[in-house]
Amino acid sequence: MKLIFGFLLLAVTVAFTTGLYLVIRKPAQKKNDLDNLLSLSRQIAQRVRQFGDYLLKLFGPKSEASIEGQVPQQTTPAA
C-alpha cells in the first residue's frame, strides 16, 4: 500500500511541478516544451508496451507443442 501511495505521490509531484514550469515559460517556449513532453510520453508508452510484449512472450501461455517439445508433423493424404 505504501508503494502505491508513494508512486501516486511521485506522479502528482511531477505533474504539479511540470504545470508550474509551463505557467512560467513564455508562449513560444511553452509550445516547444509541450511538443517535447508529448513526444516523451509517446516514447515511454511505446517502451512500456514493448516491455509488456516481452514479458508476455517470456511468461505467457505456451502452445501444447512447445510445452511437450514436439513439433507437429504434417500428414499428407494418401492418393
VEXTORPA-695765 format. One record per residue: x, y, z of N, C-alpha, C, CB in turn; residue number from 0. Coordinates in Angstrom, 3 decimals, always signed. Glycine has a CB too. Example, Ala and Ser with C-alpha at 12.3 -4.5 7.8 and 13.67 -1.06 7.14 Angstrom:
BEGIN
[[+13.190 -5.690 +7.800] [+12.300 -4.500 +7.800] [+13.200 -3.300 +7.800] [+11.308 -4.473 +9.046] 0]
[[+12.850 -2.250 +7.080] [+13.670 -1.060 +7.140] [+12.900 +0.030 +7.870] [+14.084 -0.598 +5.725] 1]
***
This chain:
BEGIN
[[+0.831 -1.190 +0.000] [+0.000 +0.000 +0.000] [+0.880 +1.260 +0.000] [-0.948 -0.005 +1.220] 0]
[[+1.969 +1.203 +0.783] [+2.868 +2.354 +0.848] [+3.546 +2.577 -0.505] [+3.928 +2.153 +1.953] 1]
[[+3.839 +1.482 -1.196] [+4.479 +1.602 -2.508] [+3.549 +2.282 -3.511] [+4.895 +0.216 -3.029] 2]
[[+2.293 +1.894 -3.507] [+1.306 +2.502 -4.413] [+1.122 +3.978 -4.074] [-0.054 +1.757 -4.326] 3]
[[+0.997 +4.267 -2.791] [+0.823 +5.649 -2.362] [+2.045 +6.483 -2.732] [+0.569 +5.716 -0.850] 4]
[[+3.227 +5.929 -2.549] [+4.449 +6.642 -2.897] [+4.535 +6.938 -4.379] [+5.653 +5.849 -2.468] 5]
[[+4.158 +5.952 -5.213] [+4.178 +6.170 -6.654] [+3.167 +7.247 -7.060] [+3.884 +4.859 -7.395] 6]
[[+1.975 +7.196 -6.486] [+0.969 +8.218 -6.805] [+1.430 +9.600 -6.357] [-0.376 +7.874 -6.143] 7]
[[+2.076 +9.670 -5.202] [+2.591 +10.947 -4.716] [+3.678 +11.478 -5.651] [+3.142 +10.797 -3.285] 8]
[[+4.527 +10.599 -6.150] [+5.559 +10.999 -7.100] [+4.929 +11.517 -8.393] [+6.502 +9.819 -7.399] 9]
[[+3.917 +10.811 -8.898] [+3.253 +11.231 -10.133] [+2.590 +12.595 -9.966] [+2.211 +10.190 -10.559] 10]
[[+1.948 +12.815 -8.843] [+1.299 +14.111 -8.586] [+2.335 +15.217 -8.479] [+0.454 +14.054 -7.298] 11]
[[+3.444 +14.939 -7.825] [+4.504 +15.934 -7.675] [+5.093 +16.317 -9.026] [+5.604 +15.406 -6.754] 12]
[[+5.342 +15.326 -9.883] [+5.879 +15.606 -11.214] [+4.875 +16.420 -12.025] [+6.228 +14.292 -11.949] 13]
[[+3.604 +16.041 -11.980] [+2.581 +16.780 -12.726] [+2.474 +18.225 -12.226] [+1.216 +16.074 -12.605] 14]
[[+2.532 +18.412 -10.931] [+2.415 +19.754 -10.348] [+3.606 +20.626 -10.742] [+2.310 +19.666 -8.813] 15]
[[+4.822 +20.094 -10.621] [+5.997 +20.892 -10.972] [+6.058 +21.166 -12.472] [+7.273 +20.184 -10.519] 16]
[[+5.619 +20.212 -13.286] [+5.570 +20.445 -14.729] [+4.582 +21.550 -15.057] [+5.190 +19.158 -15.474] 17]
[[+3.430 +21.533 -14.396] [+2.436 +22.581 -14.605] [+2.967 +23.953 -14.221] [+1.183 +22.277 -13.812] 18]
[[+3.645 +24.040 -13.083] [+4.232 +25.323 -12.671] [+5.292 +25.787 -13.668] [+4.848 +25.205 -11.264] 19]
[[+6.096 +24.864 -14.129] [+7.142 +25.202 -15.098] [+6.528 +25.759 -16.381] [+8.005 +23.964 -15.415] 20]
[[+5.448 +25.142 -16.841] [+4.821 +25.602 -18.078] [+4.105 +26.937 -17.899] [+3.841 +24.559 -18.580] 21]
[[+3.621 +27.221 -16.712] [+2.967 +28.510 -16.464] [+3.990 +29.638 -16.542] [+2.265 +28.514 -15.082] 22]
[[+5.199 +29.375 -16.073] [+6.236 +30.402 -16.025] [+6.828 +30.679 -17.411] [+7.341 +29.982 -15.062] 23]
[[+6.866 +29.687 -18.292] [+7.515 +29.817 -19.598] [+6.778 +30.787 -20.520] [+7.613 +28.456 -20.264] 24]
[[+7.519 +31.341 -21.481] [+6.944 +32.217 -22.495] [+6.146 +31.360 -23.477] [+8.057 +33.036 -23.235] 25]
[[+5.141 +31.940 -24.169] [+4.279 +31.147 -25.060] [+5.039 +30.378 -26.149] [+3.273 +32.054 -25.716] 26]
[[+6.034 +30.980 -26.767] [+6.773 +30.280 -27.828] [+7.552 +29.098 -27.255] [+7.737 +31.252 -28.548] 27]
[[+8.150 +29.320 -26.111] [+8.903 +28.247 -25.462] [+7.961 +27.171 -24.929] [+9.765 +28.809 -24.320] 28]
[[+6.794 +27.598 -24.479] [+5.813 +26.664 -23.927] [+5.345 +25.674 -24.999] [+4.608 +27.432 -23.346] 29]
[[+5.108 +26.170 -26.219] [+4.661 +25.286 -27.297] [+5.725 +24.237 -27.599] [+4.336 +26.099 -28.567] 30]
[[+6.976 +24.649 -27.664] [+8.075 +23.724 -27.919] [+8.190 +22.694 -26.779] [+9.404 +24.501 -28.082] 31]
[[+8.043 +23.155 -25.541] [+8.115 +22.256 -24.386] [+6.976 +21.246 -24.401] [+8.084 +23.057 -23.084] 32]
[[+5.774 +21.692 -24.761] [+4.634 +20.781 -24.814] [+4.827 +19.718 -25.892] [+3.342 +21.560 -25.070] 33]
[[+5.374 +20.117 -27.030] [+5.657 +19.141 -28.094] [+6.681 +18.107 -27.624] [+6.172 +19.859 -29.365] 34]
[[+7.731 +18.565 -26.947] [+8.734 +17.637 -26.422] [+8.146 +16.716 -25.373] [+9.906 +18.401 -25.836] 35]
[[+7.274 +17.247 -24.533] [+6.651 +16.448 -23.483] [+5.739 +15.376 -24.075] [+5.858 +17.347 -22.532] 36]
[[+4.974 +15.728 -25.104] [+4.117 +14.741 -25.762] [+4.945 +13.665 -26.440] [+3.205 +15.419 -26.784] 37]
[[+6.041 +14.070 -27.066] [+6.920 +13.101 -27.713] [+7.521 +12.146 -26.678] [+8.040 +13.825 -28.489] 38]
[[+7.916 +12.681 -25.549] [+8.488 +11.853 -24.484] [+7.457 +10.879 -23.932] [+9.032 +12.733 -23.356] 39]
[[+6.225 +11.347 -23.734] [+5.195 +10.458 -23.204] [+4.867 +9.340 -24.194] [+3.928 +11.254 -22.869] 40]
[[+4.901 +9.638 -25.495] [+4.689 +8.592 -26.507] [+5.816 +7.563 -26.473] [+4.586 +9.215 -27.916] 41]
[[+7.042 +8.042 -26.314] [+8.185 +7.135 -26.254] [+8.097 +6.231 -25.025] [+9.501 +7.930 -26.235] 42]
[[+7.706 +6.793 -23.896] [+7.561 +5.996 -22.671] [+6.467 +4.954 -22.859] [+7.238 +6.905 -21.453] 43]
[[+5.333 +5.356 -23.437] [+4.237 +4.412 -23.662] [+4.666 +3.292 -24.606] [+3.009 +5.140 -24.231] 44]
[[+5.443 +3.625 -25.630] [+5.923 +2.610 -26.569] [+6.866 +1.636 -25.865] [+6.635 +3.274 -27.768] 45]
[[+7.758 +2.139 -25.018] [+8.687 +1.262 -24.299] [+7.945 +0.357 -23.322] [+9.735 +2.094 -23.549] 46]
[[+6.931 +0.892 -22.647] [+6.142 +0.073 -21.721] [+5.409 -1.018 -22.487] [+5.135 +0.945 -20.933] 47]
[[+4.858 -0.685 -23.647] [+4.169 -1.670 -24.468] [+5.127 -2.763 -24.942] [+3.510 -0.991 -25.667] 48]
[[+6.338 -2.361 -25.355] [+7.335 -3.340 -25.780] [+7.740 -4.245 -24.623] [+8.566 -2.635 -26.353] 49]
[[+7.893 -3.676 -23.441] [+8.259 -4.465 -22.268] [+7.141 -5.443 -21.916] [+8.564 -3.545 -21.070] 50]
[[+5.887 -4.991 -22.024] [+4.752 -5.879 -21.778] [+4.700 -7.025 -22.780] [+3.454 -5.094 -21.828] 51]
[[+4.968 -6.723 -24.041] [+5.011 -7.779 -25.065] [+6.129 -8.774 -24.773] [+5.204 -7.165 -26.469] 52]
[[+7.280 -8.260 -24.332] [+8.397 -9.136 -23.999] [+8.042 -10.050 -22.825] [+9.646 -8.305 -23.669] 53]
[[+7.425 -9.479 -21.788] [+7.036 -10.295 -20.637] [+5.995 -11.335 -21.024] [+6.496 -9.410 -19.514] 54]
[[+5.056 -10.970 -21.882] [+4.047 -11.920 -22.335] [+4.690 -13.039 -23.136] [+2.978 -11.213 -23.174] 55]
[[+5.649 -12.678 -23.973] [+6.343 -13.692 -24.757] [+7.152 -14.611 -23.846] [+7.259 -13.033 -25.802] 56]
[[+7.731 -14.044 -22.801] [+8.583 -14.808 -21.906] [+7.781 -15.689 -20.951] [+9.466 -13.874 -21.120] 57]
[[+6.711 -15.136 -20.358] [+5.966 -15.839 -19.326] [+4.538 -16.187 -19.716] [+5.946 -15.023 -18.094] 58]
[[+4.118 -15.841 -20.925] [+2.736 -16.052 -21.350] [+2.431 -17.513 -21.593] [+2.448 -15.261 -22.599] 59]
[[+1.171 -17.794 -21.914] [+0.780 -19.183 -22.177] [+1.516 -19.717 -23.398] [-0.747 -19.291 -22.385] 60]
[[+1.894 -20.964 -23.313] [+2.621 -21.597 -24.406] [+1.714 -22.631 -25.062] [+3.941 -22.254 -23.900] 61]
[[+1.961 -22.881 -26.324] [+1.158 -23.884 -27.016] [+1.570 -25.275 -26.536] [+1.321 -23.761 -28.560] 62]
[[+0.713 -26.272 -26.764] [+0.991 -27.633 -26.314] [+2.236 -28.189 -26.984] [-0.201 -28.540 -26.594] 63]
[[+2.443 -27.871 -28.247] [+3.594 -28.401 -28.970] [+4.897 -27.903 -28.354] [+3.523 -28.010 -30.450] 64]
[[+4.946 -26.634 -27.981] [+6.183 -26.119 -27.410] [+6.371 -26.608 -25.981] [+6.192 -24.594 -27.449] 65]
[[+5.290 -26.901 -25.263] [+5.401 -27.419 -23.905] [+5.956 -28.841 -23.936] [+4.030 -27.385 -23.193] 66]
[[+5.460 -29.656 -24.841] [+5.889 -31.034 -24.930] [+7.217 -31.168 -25.653] [+4.842 -31.856 -25.621] 67]
[[+7.671 -30.132 -26.306] [+8.926 -30.187 -27.037] [+8.819 -30.892 -28.365] [+9.954 -30.854 -26.216] 68]
[[+7.627 -31.046 -28.853] [+7.426 -31.728 -30.124] [+6.970 -30.724 -31.166] [+6.400 -32.873 -29.983] 69]
[[+7.381 -30.983 -32.378] [+6.944 -30.151 -33.490] [+5.855 -30.924 -34.221] [+8.139 -29.779 -34.452] 70]
[[+4.698 -30.319 -34.406] [+3.627 -31.052 -35.105] [+4.053 -31.391 -36.524] [+2.319 -30.225 -35.129] 71]
[[+3.791 -32.632 -36.935] [+4.161 -33.082 -38.262] [+2.955 -33.020 -39.175] [+4.736 -34.500 -38.221] 72]
[[+3.213 -32.619 -40.400] [+2.130 -32.559 -41.378] [+1.921 -33.947 -41.962] [+2.439 -31.525 -42.501] 73]
[[+0.673 -34.291 -42.116] [+0.350 -35.578 -42.743] [-0.184 -35.322 -44.127] [-0.676 -36.383 -41.903] 74]
[[+0.261 -36.107 -45.063] [-0.235 -35.950 -46.436] [-1.260 -37.033 -46.705] [+0.928 -36.018 -47.478] 75]
[[-2.389 -36.690 -47.280] [-3.412 -37.710 -47.553] [-2.941 -38.679 -48.640] [-4.740 -37.042 -47.979] 76]
[[-3.358 -39.931 -48.498] [-2.996 -40.946 -49.479] [-3.760 -40.699 -50.778] [-3.287 -42.368 -48.934] 77]
[[-3.060 -40.840 -51.876] [-3.692 -40.576 -53.175] [-4.414 -41.793 -53.709] [-2.657 -40.117 -54.184] 78]
***
